[in-house]
Amino acid sequence: MKKIKCKEVRTYQPTYQLNPKKRFDAEQIQKILQRVVSYELNEVEYSEKQIPELCLSLAETLRNAIKEENYNRYRIIVMVSIGQRRQQSVHIFHSFLWDHERDAFATFNYENCHLFANVVVYGVYLD
C-alpha cells in the first residue's frame, strides 16, 4: 500500500499593519525618474521598431531602481509612453482608484528633438 504525501499548507497570521513603515516619497521617485529617463533617452531617435522594446526595458529599469529604495508592502506600477515628436500636442490621462492617505504617484516628462516620453510611477499600498 502506497503512502500519500500531503503537501504542507502554510498559513500566515495577519499583521494588522495599516500604515507603511516607509512612505512612498514622490519627490525622491521623481529624482530617480529624471536621472534614469534622461540618461536612457539622451541620444535616442524615434524608430517604430525599437520603441516598444525600449518602453519595456525602461519600465523594467525604473521598477528595479525604485524597488531598491525598499518600499515594502507597496506595489510599484510603472507606465512608460514614448511617441514621435511632430508638431502636435499630447494629453495623457490616468484614472485610478486608491487610498489618498497611503498611495502616491510620481511623474516625469522628457523631450528631445526626436521624441517625447511620459513616465508615471504609482506606489499602491497593500495591506
Disulfide bonds with the S-S distance in Angstrom:
none
